[in-house]
Amino acid sequence: MSEELKTNEQAVDSTTAVMDNRQWEKFAKGDLVNFLVSHGLTKITADDGAGKKAVVKFTTKGEYNVSYTTTELL
């Protein structure tokens, strides 16, 4: 039983890891756009809860507009 709990905790830890800025850009331009297209949506917004946001829109010209913001600690 304790081994099963450790496995679940490891799964949670790996899924709650925060993406770096490059990974977030790749996600916004890849997976998020693919989700929008495959579900026939015109706009989708994503927020990671750690300061990164992305918006993907299908424009009237037939183009996909991807905008994203990131936050960096200095």
Secondary structure, DSSP 8 states (H G I E B T S, - for coil): -HHHHHHHHHHHHHHS----HHHHHHHIIIIIHHHHHHTT-SEEEEE-SSS-EEEEEE-TTS-EEEEEE-----
